[in-house]
Amino acid sequence: AVVSTQSTGYCPILRELYTGRRGFGASLNGRKIKVSETTALNKAIVSTYVIPCESMGLKESCETLGRLSGETEGCSRGVRMGGSSAIMICQLAAGYVDGFWLE
């Protein structure tokens, strides 16, 4: 199996260049980054990407967001949605959010 040992992500609108290398950590525009220290879901900001499609319509997507955004006990403190799952994962590595969820 092929295992990736390094990766790069770029967000041109924010001018953010994320790099990571196995065993060396990750950086944002040349500065070291680290994940959030939040461990409790009810205190976490979670990013996600929900796509209404044939198998999951708009109603189901809204119900899913409702579950994530705290309409049920034990859910996250808030939900952030962006356009690129890759950039959202980079932002997770930088500690901008506390978790990433994709159904």
N, C-alpha and C positions, 0 to 999 in steps of 0.2 A: 504494500500500500504506500502511496505517496503522501507524505506529511509536509504541510507547509511550515516553514521555519521563520518566515518573515512576511509582513503585510504592510500595505500602505493604503490610506484613504484620504481623499481630498474633498473639502467642501469649499467650492470657489466663492460662494456668496459670503461666507464668513472668513474666507482666507485662512482656513485651518488645514494644516497638513499633519495627519496622524501617521506615525510609523511604529512598528513593533517588531521585535525580533526575539525568538525563543531564547531564554536565558539572559536576556539583556534588558527586558522591560519594554515600556512603551513611552512615546513622547508626542507632544503636540507643539508644532513649530519649534522643535529642538529642545523643549523643556520637558523634563520627566513628568509623567502623570500617573495617577493611581485611582483605583475604583473607590467608590463611596464606602464608608464604614457602617452605613445603616444596615441593620439586620432584621428589624421588625417590619413586616409588610405594611402594617397600618401607619407607619411613619415614612414609608418609601414613596418616591416619585417614580412611576413606571412609564417607560416609553413603549409604544406599540405601533403597529401598522395593520390596520384592519381594511380588508378589501371586500366590498360587497361583490359577490359573484354568483353564478348559477347555484352552486352548492350552499352558499351562505348569503341570503338576501339582506337587504338593508335592515329589516326588522331584527334579524338575528345579530347583525353587526352592532346595532344600537343596544341590544340586550347584553352583549358581551362587554361593551364599553361601560354600561351601567354596573355590571358586576365588578369590573376593575376599578371604577371611580368611587366606590364606597357606598353604593346603595344596599349592599349586604354587609353584615358584620364581618370584620377581619380583613376588609379589602384595603387597597392602597390609599395613601393620603391624596394622590392625584395622578392623572394620566397625561402624558405629553405625546402628541402625535406629530410626526414629521414626514418628509417625503421619501427618504432613503433609509432602508433598513441598515445598510452598511454604515452610514454616517451615525445612525442611532446607536449602533454597537460601539463605534468609536467614542461617542459621547458617554456611553456607559463606562468605558475604560478610563475616561477622564474624570469620572465622578460627577458629571453634570446631572445624571439621573442615577437612581439606586437599583434599577432592574430593567430588563427588556423582556417583553412577552409577545409571542407570535403564535396565533392559533392556526 
